[in-house]
């Protein structure tokens, strides 16, 4: 029986990569044209958002959203969700109508085909290079002037599955304070359980998301960075540690 279940899970995973790859090939001409000019990003974002919604649907997921406070459509934000799965960026894009640009790892630009468009769409950061970090500030400032929001997974990586929440990096909070934009924490409860990096694990299901109230940074300076980072971490950590389903899966992995 377990062999049968693992076979189905493997086929389901293969379907994810097949659908993603074929979609990328089909969209390639549009991506090639639309990634040459940042002014075209709002239209490109609509395509990315439609693809994200479709990907979530065809993988058998449904989103159950809880939004504590509606966002101002005229305001740019810094979105900071927890990171447990490769699904996370698609979920965030599908939830937010206004264009978002991600700050992502520079290493991903080496992936064939995907990397070509990734480096044109996202703001890349090489954490080992101080100049790269400085460049992020200038790129973010340019994008924010166009009304785009920014998204950073503050953990900096997908932690191992037995970790509730990894310590946060400073980047998201430093940028939010520098550009005086509100931080929007978001809790993704179920991605670890339904679509983690473990290949023979997961299934379709309902993914719960809670978008928390914005944390406003207007009037703050760098002295407040540590406090704002801790405030965001505490919100997400408390949500995850108090969620029975999330902790059941995490504790099982700890005890294995």
C-alpha positions in Angstrom: 0.0 0.0 0.0 2.8 2.4 0.9 4.5 1.7 -2.4 1.3 2.5 -4.2 0.9 5.8 -2.3 4.5 6.8 -3.0 4.0 6.0 -6.7 1.0 8.4 -6.8 3.0 11.1 -5.0 5.9 10.7 -7.4 3.5 11.1 -10.4 1.9 14.1 -8.8 5.3 15.7 -8.3 6.3 14.9 -11.9 3.1 16.6 -13.0 4.1 19.8 -11.2 7.4 20.0 -13.1 5.9 19.0 -16.4 3.2 21.6 -16.1 5.6 24.3 -14.9 8.1 23.5 -17.7 5.5 23.4 -20.5 3.9 26.6 -19.3 7.3 28.3 -19.3 8.0 27.2 -22.9 4.5 28.4 -24.0 4.9 31.8 -22.2 8.5 32.2 -23.4 7.8 34.6 -26.3 5.7 36.9 -24.1 8.3 36.7 -21.3 11.1 37.5 -23.7 9.3 40.7 -24.9 7.9 41.9 -21.6 11.0 41.5 -19.5 13.0 44.0 -21.6 11.3 47.0 -20.1 10.4 47.5 -16.4 7.5 49.7 -17.4 5.8 46.6 -18.8 6.0 44.8 -15.5 2.4 45.5 -14.4 1.1 43.6 -17.5 3.7 40.9 -17.1 2.6 40.5 -13.4 -0.9 39.8 -14.6 0.4 36.9 -16.7 2.5 35.6 -13.8 -0.5 35.9 -11.5 -2.8 34.0 -13.9 -0.2 31.3 -14.2 0.2 31.1 -10.3 -3.5 30.7 -9.8 -3.6 28.0 -12.5 -0.7 26.1 -11.1 -2.3 26.1 -7.6 -5.6 24.8 -9.1 -4.1 22.1 -11.3 -2.1 20.7 -8.4 -5.3 20.3 -6.5 -4.8 23.0 -3.9 -7.4 25.5 -2.7 -6.6 28.6 -0.7 -8.4 29.6 2.5 -7.5 33.2 3.1 -7.8 35.2 6.3 -7.0 38.9 5.8 -6.8 40.9 9.0 -6.9 44.3 7.3 -7.5 45.3 3.7 -4.5 46.9 2.1 -4.4 50.3 0.5 -4.3 49.9 -3.3 -2.3 53.1 -3.6 0.4 52.0 -1.2 3.5 49.9 -1.7 4.3 47.2 0.8 7.0 44.9 2.0 5.5 41.4 2.1 7.2 39.0 4.5 5.7 35.4 4.6 7.3 32.4 6.3 9.0 30.1 3.8 8.4 26.3 3.8 7.8 25.3 0.1 8.5 26.2 -3.5 4.8 27.0 -3.6 5.1 30.0 -1.4 5.9 32.6 -4.2 3.0 31.4 -6.3 0.6 31.7 -3.3 1.7 35.2 -2.5 1.4 36.3 -6.2 -2.1 34.7 -6.4 -3.2 36.6 -3.3 -2.0 40.1 -4.2 -3.5 41.9 -7.2 -1.1 44.8 -7.2 2.4 44.0 -8.8 5.0 42.6 -6.5 8.7 42.1 -7.3 10.6 39.5 -5.3 14.1 39.9 -3.9 15.7 36.5 -4.5 18.9 34.6 -4.4 21.3 35.3 -7.2 22.3 31.6 -7.5 18.9 30.8 -9.1 19.8 32.7 -12.2 22.1 29.7 -13.2 19.0 27.5 -13.8 18.7 27.0 -17.6 15.8 29.0 -19.2 14.2 29.8 -15.9 17.2 31.7 -14.7 17.2 33.9 -17.9 13.8 35.3 -17.0 14.3 35.1 -13.2 17.2 37.6 -13.3 15.1 40.0 -15.5 12.0 39.9 -13.3 13.4 39.7 -9.7 15.8 41.8 -7.7 18.8 39.6 -7.2 21.0 39.6 -4.1 24.3 37.8 -3.5 24.6 37.7 0.3 28.3 37.1 0.0 28.8 40.3 -1.8 28.5 43.7 -0.1 28.1 45.6 -3.4 25.2 43.3 -4.3 23.4 44.1 -1.2 23.8 47.9 -1.9 22.5 47.4 -5.4 19.3 45.8 -4.0 18.5 49.2 -2.3 18.8 51.1 -5.6 16.7 48.5 -7.6 14.0 48.5 -4.9 13.9 52.3 -4.9 13.4 52.3 -8.7 10.6 49.7 -8.5 8.8 51.4 -5.6 8.7 54.6 -7.6 6.5 52.8 -10.1 4.1 51.7 -7.4 5.3 48.1 -7.2 5.5 46.3 -3.8 8.4 44.2 -2.7 8.4 40.6 -1.3 11.2 39.0 0.7 11.1 35.7 2.6 12.9 36.9 5.7 14.2 33.5 6.7 16.4 33.7 3.6 15.9 30.0 2.8 13.5 27.1 3.2 14.5 25.7 6.7 14.5 22.0 7.4 11.1 20.6 8.1 11.7 20.1 11.8 12.2 23.9 12.3 9.2 26.0 13.2 10.6 29.3 11.9 14.3 30.2 11.1 15.9 33.4 12.4 15.2 36.4 10.2 17.7 38.2 8.1 17.8 42.0 8.2 17.3 42.8 4.5 13.5 43.1 4.4 13.2 45.3 7.5 16.2 47.5 6.5 14.6 48.1 3.1 11.1 48.8 4.6 12.6 51.4 7.0 14.8 52.9 4.3 11.8 53.4 1.9 9.2 54.0 4.7 6.9 51.3 3.5 4.7 49.1 5.7 5.6 45.5 6.4 2.9 42.8 5.8 3.6 39.6 7.7 1.9 36.5 6.3 1.6 33.0 7.8 1.4 30.0 5.5 0.3 27.1 7.7 0.1 24.1 5.3 2.7 24.3 2.6 5.2 22.3 4.6 2.7 19.4 5.0 1.3 19.4 1.5 4.3 20.4 -0.7 7.6 20.2 1.1 11.0 19.4 -0.4 10.5 15.7 0.6 9.6 14.0 -2.7 7.5 11.2 -1.4 5.3 13.4 0.8 2.4 15.7 0.3 -1.0 15.7 -1.4 -3.6 18.1 -2.7 -5.6 20.0 0.0 -6.7 23.3 1.4 -3.8 25.7 2.2 -4.6 28.2 4.9 -3.1 31.7 4.7 -3.3 34.5 7.2 -2.3 38.0 6.0 -1.6 40.0 9.2 -2.1 43.7 9.8 0.6 45.9 8.3 3.5 47.0 10.6 4.0 50.7 9.7 7.5 52.1 9.4 6.8 55.7 8.8 9.1 57.9 10.9 11.3 55.0 12.0 15.0 54.8 11.4 17.7 52.1 11.5 17.6 52.1 15.3 14.2 50.4 15.1 15.3 47.6 12.8 15.9 45.0 15.5 12.5 45.8 17.1 10.6 45.6 13.9 12.3 42.4 12.9 11.5 40.8 16.3 7.9 42.0 16.1 7.4 40.3 12.7 9.1 37.1 13.8 7.0 36.9 17.0 3.8 37.3 15.0 4.6 34.4 12.6 6.2 32.2 15.3 3.2 32.5 17.6 0.8 31.7 14.7 2.8 28.6 13.6 3.5 27.3 17.1 -0.1 27.7 18.1 -1.4 25.9 15.1 -2.1 22.2 15.9 -1.8 20.9 12.4 1.5 22.7 11.7 3.0 21.6 15.0 1.8 18.0 14.6 3.8 17.7 11.4 6.8 19.5 12.8 6.9 17.4 16.0 6.6 14.2 14.0 9.7 15.2 12.0 11.6 16.1 15.2 10.8 12.7 16.7 11.6 10.7 13.6 
